Amino acid sequence: MTNFRQCSQKEPHVRHEWVEDQGAFDRPIYHCIGIFGEPPEEQEDAAQSILDSRLATYGDRVTNMEAAAMMVNGYLAGVEVRTGSREITGADFAAIMALYKIYRFAVTPDYADNSDDVMGYMKIAIECVGDRMIHARTAEEYQEQKNRRQADEYELLRISIQDTPPL
């Protein structure tokens, strides 16, 4: 039988073995589970248990992941339209997480955790955008503010270049 036990180290560390001298000839070998918290077979059992418990609520996980992948690909297509590449920001990632929770809301609209998470992830996305967020109520107002901001940024850049002494 393998003896799994947490050792006395307080910082995160890797798994290791040790022997405790208990004054007997038959000294047990202990296996520290390190930063992982549980032995590997217990981790696998716990993961499978979590996956199985969600089947009744969310349905088939493979189908769900394929549907989520299609949504994320659609989102990334939008990012590519905006930026010319599929490289995302922290705000984009938070929006992708919200998108996944929106999918879960479609499956279980009466489960408040999903809508709560959507709102939470969108708050994070807004925090990531920060003061670059344009608060406009119409597309025209948005374009006006965006154009004004870009003109202001261009003017600041022009002035800073003009005020820079030549090398």
N, C-alpha and C positions, 0 to 999 in steps of 0.2 A: 504494500500500500504506500502511495506517495503522500508525504506529509506537506501540504501547502499551508503556509503561514506568512503573515506579514512580519517583516523584521522590525527592528527598532529605529531604522532610518526614517527621518521625517521629510527629507527632500525627495522629489521624484528620482527614481533610479531604475536600473534594469533588473530583470530577474536574476537571481543568484541562489546558490545553495550555501548552507552552513550547517555545522554540527554543534549541538549543545552538549557540553560535558555535564552529565547528570550523575557522575560518580559510578557509572556502571560500565561493564565491558561492551554492552550493546548500545552504542550511542546512536540516536536517530539522526538521520540527515533530513534537514528541513529545506523546502524549496520556497524561497520568497517570491511572491507574485509581483513584486516591484510596483511600477506605476500603473499596471494593468488592472489591479483591484481584485480579479478573480482568476482562478486557474483557467487555461485555455478551453478545456471541455465544458466548464461551467459557463464561460462566456458564450460559447457556441449554443449551449442549451438555452441561456437567457435570451440571446438574439433570436433564436427560432421561436421561443415562446412569445416574444414581442411581435414578431412577424405574424404568427398564427393568430394572436389575439386581435390583430387589426383587420383580418380578413372579413369578419362579419360587419365591421363598420365601413371599410373602404373598398372592399372587393379585391379582385385579383391584382396582386402587386406588380406583376409583369405588364399587364394591360395598363395599369396606372402609370408606370414608368415610361412606356411607349407614348401614351397620351401626353405626359408631361414633356417628353423630349420634343414632340411636335410643337407644343406651345413655346418652349424655349427657342427652338429653331425659328419660329415666327417672330419672336421678340428680337432675336439676333439679326434677322433680316432687317428689322426696323433700325437697329443700331447701325447696321451697315449703310442704310440710307442716310442716316444722320451724320456718320463720321467717315464713311468710306472703308471701314474695317469692322470686324466682329469683336474687337477688343472692348471689354466692358469695364465700367467704373464700379465703385462701391455702390453708388445709387442704382446702377443697372442690376447688380447682384441682388440688392434688397428687393427691387421690383420683380425679379425672377422668382425669389422666394415667395413674394405675395401672389404671383401668378400661380404657383403651385398650390398655395392655400386656397386660391379661388377655385382651382380645379377640385380640391377636396370639398369646398363649399357646394359645388355642383352635385357631388355625390351624397353629401350629408349636410343639407342646408340648416338642419335643426341642431347642429353641433356648434355651439358658440365658440369653441376653441378656434375653429377655422376663421370665422369672421374677425375675432379678436386678433389673431395672428396677421391677417391681411392688413388691418389698421396699423398694427405695430410695425410690420415691415415697411409700410408706406411712410410712416413717421421717420423711420431710419433713412429711407431713400431721400426724403425731404431734407433731413439733417445733412446728408452727404452732399446734396446740391448746395446747401448753405445759402449765402447771400447772392448766388448766381440765379436763384429762383426768380422768375418773372411772374408777378402777381397780376394777371390780366383776366378779364372775364369773357373776352371775345377774341377770335383769331386776329381780327384787325388790330385790336389794342395790343395783343401780344407782339405782332410784327412791328408796330410803331415803337414799342418799348425796346424790343430787341435791336432794331435799327439804330435807335438813339444810343443805346448802350455801346454798340459796336463803333459808332461814330465817336463817342466820348473816349473809348479805349484807343481808337486810332489817333485821336488828337493828343492824348497823353503820351503815346508812343512817339509821335512826331516831335512833340516838345522836348521829350527826354533825349531824343537823338540830336535835335538841334542844339541843345544845351551841353552836349557831350563834347569836350575839347578833342581836337584831332590828335591822333597818335604821333 
